[in-house]
Amino acid sequence: MTDEDDLEQRAALLRTKLAAELSAELAHDSAWLAAFERVPRHTLVPVHYGTGRSRVSVDDPGTREEWLTSVYTDTSLVTHLTDGGATSSSTQPSLMARMLRALLVADDSRVLEIGTGTGYNAALLAHRLGDERVTSIDVSEEITGPARERLAAAGYHPRVITGDGAVGTPGARYDRIIATCRADRVPTAWLDQLAPGGMIVAPIAGGLARVHPSERGATGEFLGPASFMAMRSGPGSGVPVGDLSLLGGVAPRRSVLPAAALADTRYRFLAGVAVPGLMWSYDELTGGVPAGARCWDGAESVAELDADGMARQAGPRALWSELERAYIAYQGGGRPTHDRYGLTVSPDGAQRVWLDTPAGPAWPL
């Protein structure tokens, strides 16, 4: 038996084990479960970046065992770096399964995927629907080029194009659109490219949304948490790191927002809606809670929470004060779960997220 044969046999066993772990999520959808059982994630994710951005890959004897095990573990994997920053990843399989099930496809559905990444999700779609019904788009040829090659190596040939995911593919129509990157609001181009009866499943501001167009715009429901990298429209690595030197000389004050809330996905969802577009860095975690944190908005506003619960902020926006107001609203709303929120897109393009009913507390997107 060759090393390649051994790899394929071991991968098949690990893939079967992973599919079994996903069976509860896909208990009533045997077609998607079969896709996870058959699509070779290891072919589509030959390299990823681990602790400290160390390279873990199939072609490195020192990390090959770690690579194979991690590829078939239910976890997300950083797969592409730009200027040292993570700009693409392979999504946690259980979240992929949840999103694909939420898409409610029919056998003849035409699907547009926003965010090709490694091509693994496109392969799952192509396995379920056929190559000719799947189109996938990503912003950089550095991502789409290798994805096409790996998809072909795995036996799949969906249409993979390089372009701005927020623009989609003008002139085309799809029954379903699925995004594997975070958007701060629903791009109107996606709504324009839906066929009658179509729907969108996408991470919006940290929550997994299912959006249905209507004669009066669109309405949406939130299904649960969904942590994804932000959608990019250009080749850069995203929002630049904040200038923390702006905090020098700023007197700290006691924060209303505790560090524990930063680890609460329900609060983080509302924070993402009320204070969109922030980038974060964290100090050492203890029990999942950061000892301290910093955030910035790419427009010269920065904020910091230290290990003693003291906050500082500087710049045109009082970022930490905005986050504290979101926390007060979260507490006042009874610490709402994602499914208590809804989304409305008006005919003029205005968008807002509301709590419990469209007439309830609301936040513009």
Rosetta blueprint (number, residue, H / E / L):
1 M L
2 T L
3 D H
4 E H
5 D H
6 D H
7 L H
8 E H
9 Q H
10 R H
11 A H
12 A H
13 L H
14 L H
15 R H
16 T H
17 K H
18 L H
19 A H
20 A H
21 E H
22 L H
23 S L
24 A L
25 E L
26 L L
27 A L
28 H L
29 D L
30 S H
31 A H
32 W H
33 L H
34 A H
35 A H
36 F H
37 E H
38 R H
39 V L
40 P L
41 R H
42 H H
43 T H
44 L H
45 V L
46 P L
47 V E
48 H E
49 Y E
50 G L
51 T H
52 G H
53 R H
54 S L
55 R E
56 V E
57 S E
58 V L
59 D L
60 D L
61 P L
62 G L
63 T L
64 R H
65 E H
66 E H
67 W H
68 L H
69 T H
70 S H
71 V H
72 Y L
73 T L
74 D L
75 T L
76 S L
77 L E
78 V E
79 T E
80 H E
81 L E
82 T E
83 D L
84 G L
85 G E
86 A E
87 T E
88 S E
89 S E
90 S E
91 T L
92 Q L
93 P H
94 S H
95 L H
96 M H
97 A H
98 R H
99 M H
100 L H
101 R H
102 A H
103 L L
104 L L
105 V L
106 A L
107 D L
108 D L
109 S L
110 R L
111 V E
112 L E
113 E E
114 I E
115 G L
116 T L
117 G L
118 T L
119 G L
120 Y H
121 N H
122 A H
123 A H
124 L H
125 L H
126 A H
127 H H
128 R H
129 L H
130 G L
131 D H
132 E H
133 R H
134 V E
135 T E
136 S E
137 I E
138 D E
139 V L
140 S L
141 E H
142 E H
143 I H
144 T H
145 G H
146 P H
147 A H
148 R H
149 E H
150 R H
151 L H
152 A H
153 A H
154 A L
155 G L
156 Y L
157 H L
158 P L
159 R E
160 V E
161 I E
162 T E
163 G L
164 D L
165 G L
166 A L
167 V L
168 G L
169 T L
170 P L
171 G L
172 A L
173 R L
174 Y E
175 D E
176 R E
177 I E
178 I E
179 A E
180 T L
181 C L
182 R E
183 A E
184 D L
185 R L
186 V L
187 P L
188 T H
189 A H
190 W H
191 L H
192 D H
193 Q L
194 L E
195 A E
196 P E
197 G E
198 G E
199 M E
200 I E
201 V E
202 A E
203 P E
204 I E
205 A L
206 G L
207 G E
208 L E
209 A E
210 R E
211 V E
212 H E
213 P E
214 S E
215 E L
216 R L
217 G E
218 A E
219 T E
220 G E
221 E E
222 F E
223 L E
224 G E
225 P E
226 A L
227 S L
228 F L
229 M L
230 A E
231 M L
232 R L
233 S L
234 G L
235 P L
236 G L
237 S L
238 G L
239 V L
240 P L
241 V L
242 G L
243 D L
244 L H
245 S H
246 L H
247 L H
248 G L
249 G L
250 V L
251 A L
252 P L
253 R E
254 R E
255 S L
256 V L
257 L L
258 P L
259 A H
260 A H
261 A H
262 L H
263 A H
264 D L
265 T H
266 R H
267 Y H
268 R H
269 F H
270 L H
271 A H
272 G H
273 V H
274 A H
275 V L
276 P L
277 G L
278 L L
279 M E
280 W E
281 S E
282 Y E
283 D L
284 E L
285 L E
286 T E
287 G L
288 G L
289 V E
290 P E
291 A L
292 G L
293 A E
294 R E
295 C E
296 W E
297 D L
298 G L
299 A L
300 E L
301 S L
302 V E
303 A E
304 E E
305 L E
306 D L
307 A L
308 D L
309 G L
310 M E
311 A E
312 R E
313 Q E
314 A E
315 G L
316 P L
317 R L
318 A L
319 L H
320 W H
321 S H
322 E H
323 L H
324 E H
325 R H
326 A H
327 Y H
328 I H
329 A H
330 Y H
331 Q H
332 G H
333 G L
334 G L
335 R L
336 P L
337 T L
338 H H
339 D H
340 R H
341 Y E
342 G E
343 L E
344 T E
345 V E
346 S L
347 P L
348 D L
349 G L
350 A L
351 Q E
352 R E
353 V E
354 W E
355 L E
356 D L
357 T L
358 P L
359 A L
360 G L
361 P L
362 A E
363 W E
364 P E
365 L L
